[in-house]
Every structure is written in C-alpha cells, then in structure tokens.
Amino acid sequence: MREIAAAVAEPIGRLGGAFMISREAKAYSREVTLTGWAPYFRGRFGVLGDVDADVVVSAAGFFPAETVREAWEAGAGLSAATAADRYAVVAHDFGRRKLADFAESARLADLLQLVVDGGNVVGAPLFAGWRAMRLPEDDRARVIQLAHVVRELRGGLHIVAVLASGLSPLEAIVSGTSAILPDGEANAEYFGWPRPYPEVTEEVRRRHIAAERLTDELMAPTFAALDKTEADELVALLAKAERAVFG
C-alpha cells in the first residue's frame, strides 16, 4: 500500500489544506476578529484543547516556537473548542462551493472514511483530534473534512519521518515543496523562520527523499482497509476532485 500512500499524498495535501487559505477562511478570521496566524492556529489546533502553546508547538512541527506561541496566545480569547468547530465549518463551506458540480462526492467520502477509520493515532495528535470531530451530512463538505483528517495523519507521520531521517524541521522546509504554499526558503519565511537558512546540500536532499519515502511507508497501513479496486478508485476520484477544486 506504500504506492497508494505516495499516489494520494499530493491531492490529499491540496484538497485537505486549501480551505485554510480560502475566502471562507478569510471570512472566519474577520468573524472572530483575529489577524495574522492567530485564526489559523486557534482553528486548526483547537482540537487539542485550551493547552499551553508548547503543546501546539509539538503538534505543529514545522513552525518556529515563537510564531506558534505568539499566534496561539493572541487568540486566547476564543476558546479552542469554538475555534475548531468554526474552522470545520470553513472546510464544509469550501467543499460545498468548490465541489458543487462534483457528482461522485458521496463515493469519495465513503472511501476516505475507510482510510480515516484505518488510521493509527500514535504520533499524530491532530489526526486524533480531527477524527473525533463531528462530520457533516453533506457529501461535498464531508469530502473536504475527511481529506483534511487524512492530511493531518500524513502531517504527523511526516514530522516523525523527518526527525528519523536526521533532518531538522527547518531543513525539511527549505529543501522541500508545498502542495498549496510557496516552496523552499519562501515557505520558511512565510512560517516565520528567521534567516539565515541552512544550505540545501546533497546530503540534505538525500535525507529529504528518505523522509518522504518513510512517510509513505508509515502511511501505508492506513490504506489496508481498501482492496485493489477501491484503492484504484480512490486515486481516480481524488484526481477528479482535485481538478474540480483547482481546475
């Protein structure tokens, strides 16, 4: 199942993450009267509860601790549970708008549900938190929330794989690409990492490739609930949904 994990990584990353930079996300930020990174951190990481910022740092992985603490504490007036619930609505509204003409959303949601149910929460606290969130009845909204849940699983396991491969989070960012954000140093700057950035040597590139492969291997058991036909169908439907959302 490693091949399936690798094949769906990019569409899951895009489908499960794009709502965070959508018009719906901007409306949510205005509604809760938060700016900068604060609405993002309170929304995405609100499933962890009203915890100290260090707990969020541990789950965020690729953000500098200073960025996380400043944003998390700036949004402290908004309860974590309320923020998470409201952020889920952002995902739902995004799905209803972008997948309005996607006729196979019910089947894709059912397949994603099998994947989510097969995931192991160890090492992936955001996956655990988002999997526990109530799902909407609307299939289009459900597709985006479930894609986000799978994305959180891969994200948590990718942090583990990066560290196991001998990379720092910052090295992983500057040597990598992003499904929905700028690549390399531009991404590091966007996340708030101070310069200078580490050099991307051949050794760093080799370790980054190893981390991606290890992430695929760690994700593979999650897809064990799918037979070959279902796995192929999942890949095909994700590609269709990705085209529907991004053109």
C-alpha positions as CSV (number, residue, x, y, z in Angstrom):
1,M,0.0,0.0,0.0
2,R,3.0,2.3,0.0
3,E,2.4,3.1,-3.7
4,I,-1.2,4.2,-2.8
5,A,0.1,6.4,0.0
6,A,2.5,8.1,-2.4
7,A,-0.1,8.5,-5.1
8,V,-2.6,10.2,-3.0
9,A,-0.2,12.4,-1.0
10,E,-0.4,15.5,-3.2
11,P,-4.1,15.5,-3.9
12,I,-4.9,14.9,-0.2
13,G,-2.5,17.7,0.7
14,R,-4.2,20.1,-1.7
15,L,-7.8,19.1,-1.0
16,G,-7.4,18.9,2.7
17,G,-5.4,22.1,3.1
18,A,-6.7,24.6,0.5
19,F,-9.7,25.6,2.7
20,M,-7.2,27.2,5.1
21,I,-6.3,29.9,2.6
22,S,-9.8,30.3,1.1
23,R,-12.3,33.1,1.0
24,E,-14.2,31.2,3.7
25,A,-11.1,31.2,5.9
26,K,-10.8,35.0,5.5
27,A,-14.4,35.4,6.5
28,Y,-13.8,33.3,9.6
29,S,-10.8,35.5,10.5
30,R,-13.0,38.6,10.3
31,E,-15.8,37.0,12.2
32,V,-13.6,36.0,15.1
33,T,-11.7,39.3,14.9
34,L,-8.2,37.7,14.8
35,T,-5.4,38.6,12.5
36,G,-2.1,37.1,11.3
37,W,-1.5,33.4,12.2
38,A,-3.9,33.6,15.2
39,P,-7.1,32.4,13.5
40,Y,-5.2,29.6,11.7
41,F,-3.7,28.3,14.9
42,R,-6.8,28.5,17.0
43,G,-8.8,26.9,14.3
44,R,-6.6,24.1,13.1
45,F,-5.1,23.3,16.5
46,G,-8.2,23.9,18.6
47,V,-8.9,20.2,18.6
48,L,-6.0,19.9,21.1
49,G,-8.0,22.0,23.7
50,D,-7.0,25.1,25.6
51,V,-3.4,24.0,26.2
52,D,-0.1,25.7,26.6
53,A,1.5,26.8,23.4
54,D,4.3,24.3,23.8
55,V,1.7,21.5,23.2
56,V,0.7,23.2,19.9
57,V,4.4,23.5,19.0
58,S,4.8,19.8,19.5
59,A,2.0,19.1,17.0
60,A,2.8,21.9,14.5
61,G,6.3,20.6,14.0
62,F,7.4,22.8,11.1
63,F,6.7,26.2,12.7
64,P,9.2,28.0,15.0
65,A,8.1,28.0,18.6
66,E,8.0,31.9,18.7
67,T,5.5,32.0,15.8
68,V,3.2,29.4,17.5
69,R,3.2,31.0,20.9
70,E,2.6,34.5,19.7
71,A,-0.3,33.3,17.5
72,W,-1.8,30.9,20.0
73,E,-1.8,33.3,22.8
74,A,-3.1,36.2,20.6
75,G,-6.2,34.1,20.1
76,A,-6.7,33.1,23.7
77,G,-10.0,35.0,23.9
78,L,-11.5,32.4,21.5
79,S,-12.0,29.0,23.1
80,A,-10.2,26.2,21.4
81,A,-13.4,24.1,21.0
82,T,-15.3,27.1,19.5
83,A,-12.4,27.8,17.1
84,A,-12.2,24.2,16.0
85,D,-15.9,23.9,15.4
86,R,-15.9,27.2,13.4
87,Y,-12.8,26.0,11.4
88,A,-14.6,22.8,10.5
89,V,-17.4,25.0,9.1
90,V,-14.8,26.8,6.9
91,A,-13.9,23.4,5.4
92,H,-17.6,22.5,4.9
93,D,-18.4,25.7,3.2
94,F,-15.3,25.5,1.0
95,G,-16.3,21.9,0.0
96,R,-19.9,22.9,-0.9
97,R,-18.7,25.7,-3.1
98,K,-15.8,24.1,-4.8
99,L,-17.3,20.6,-5.3
100,A,-20.8,21.8,-6.2
101,D,-20.6,20.1,-9.6
102,F,-18.6,17.0,-8.5
103,A,-21.2,14.2,-8.8
104,E,-19.1,11.5,-7.1
105,S,-18.6,13.2,-3.8
106,A,-20.6,10.6,-1.8
107,R,-18.4,7.7,-3.1
108,L,-15.2,9.6,-2.5
109,A,-16.3,10.5,1.1
110,D,-17.1,6.8,1.7
111,L,-13.6,5.7,0.6
112,L,-11.9,8.4,2.6
113,Q,-13.9,7.3,5.6
114,L,-12.4,3.8,5.3
115,V,-9.0,5.3,5.2
116,V,-9.7,7.5,8.2
117,D,-11.1,4.6,10.2
118,G,-7.9,2.6,9.4
119,G,-5.5,5.3,10.7
120,N,-3.4,4.9,13.9
121,V,-3.4,7.9,16.1
122,V,0.0,7.3,17.6
123,G,2.4,10.1,16.7
124,A,-0.5,12.1,15.1
125,P,-2.3,14.1,17.7
126,L,-4.0,16.4,15.2
127,F,-5.3,13.4,13.3
128,A,-6.7,12.1,16.5
129,G,-8.4,15.4,17.3
130,W,-9.8,16.0,13.9
131,R,-11.0,12.4,13.5
132,A,-13.1,12.9,16.7
133,M,-14.9,15.9,15.2
134,R,-18.4,15.5,14.0
135,L,-18.8,15.0,10.3
136,P,-21.4,16.9,8.2
137,E,-24.1,15.1,6.4
138,D,-23.4,17.0,3.1
139,D,-21.1,14.8,1.0
140,R,-19.2,17.6,-0.5
141,A,-18.4,19.1,2.9
142,R,-17.6,15.6,4.1
143,V,-15.0,15.1,1.4
144,I,-13.0,18.2,2.4
145,Q,-13.2,17.4,6.1
146,L,-12.1,13.8,5.6
147,A,-9.3,14.8,3.2
148,H,-8.2,17.2,5.9
149,V,-8.2,14.4,8.5
150,V,-6.1,12.2,6.3
151,R,-3.8,15.2,5.6
152,E,-3.3,15.6,9.4
153,L,-2.3,12.0,9.7
154,R,0.3,12.3,7.0
155,G,1.5,15.5,8.5
156,G,2.0,14.0,11.9
157,L,3.8,11.0,10.5
158,H,5.9,13.2,8.3
159,I,7.2,15.1,11.3
160,V,8.3,11.7,12.7
161,A,9.9,10.7,9.4
162,V,11.8,14.0,9.1
163,L,13.3,13.6,12.6
164,A,14.1,9.9,12.0
165,S,15.9,10.8,8.8
166,G,18.2,13.2,10.5
167,L,16.6,16.5,9.3
168,S,15.6,19.5,11.3
169,P,12.1,20.8,10.6
170,L,13.7,23.9,9.0
171,E,15.9,21.8,6.8
172,A,12.9,19.9,5.6
173,I,11.1,23.1,4.7
174,V,13.9,24.7,2.8
175,S,14.7,21.5,0.8
176,G,11.1,20.7,0.1
177,T,8.0,21.7,-1.8
178,S,4.5,22.5,-0.7
179,A,1.1,21.5,-2.2
180,I,-0.5,24.9,-1.6
181,L,2.2,27.2,-0.3
182,P,5.5,28.6,-1.6
183,D,8.4,26.3,-1.8
184,G,11.8,26.3,0.0
185,E,13.1,29.4,1.6
186,A,9.9,31.4,0.7
187,N,7.9,28.9,2.7
188,A,10.3,29.1,5.7
189,E,10.0,32.9,5.6
190,Y,6.2,32.6,5.4
191,F,6.2,30.3,8.5
192,G,8.3,32.9,10.4
193,W,11.7,31.2,10.5
194,P,14.5,33.8,10.9
195,R,17.3,33.9,8.4
196,P,20.0,32.8,7.6
197,Y,18.6,29.4,6.4
198,P,20.7,26.2,6.2
199,E,22.3,25.3,2.9
200,V,20.4,22.6,0.9
201,T,23.3,20.2,0.3
202,E,23.1,16.9,-1.5
203,E,23.1,15.2,1.9
204,V,20.1,17.3,2.9
205,R,18.3,16.4,-0.3
206,R,19.1,12.7,0.2
207,R,17.6,12.8,3.7
208,H,14.6,14.7,2.5
209,I,13.9,12.0,-0.1
210,A,14.4,9.4,2.6
211,A,11.9,11.2,4.8
212,E,9.3,11.3,2.1
213,R,9.7,7.6,1.5
214,L,9.5,6.8,5.2
215,T,6.3,8.9,5.4
216,D,4.8,6.8,2.6
217,E,5.8,3.6,4.5
218,L,4.3,4.9,7.7
219,M,1.1,5.8,5.9
220,A,0.7,2.5,4.1
221,P,-1.1,0.5,6.8
222,T,-3.8,3.2,6.8
223,F,-4.9,2.0,3.4
224,A,-5.1,-1.6,4.3
225,A,-8.9,-1.5,4.6
226,L,-9.1,-0.9,0.8
227,D,-8.9,-3.7,-1.7
228,K,-7.1,-3.1,-5.1
229,T,-10.3,-1.9,-6.8
230,E,-11.1,0.5,-4.1
231,A,-7.6,1.8,-3.9
232,D,-7.5,2.5,-7.6
233,E,-10.9,4.1,-7.3
234,L,-9.7,6.4,-4.5
235,V,-6.8,7.6,-6.6
236,A,-9.0,8.3,-9.6
237,L,-11.7,10.1,-7.6
238,L,-9.1,12.2,-5.8
239,A,-7.7,13.3,-9.1
240,K,-11.2,14.2,-10.3
241,A,-12.0,16.1,-7.2
242,E,-8.6,17.9,-7.4
243,R,-9.5,19.1,-10.9
244,A,-12.9,20.2,-9.8
245,V,-11.4,22.3,-7.0
246,F,-8.4,23.7,-8.7
247,G,-9.2,23.5,-12.4
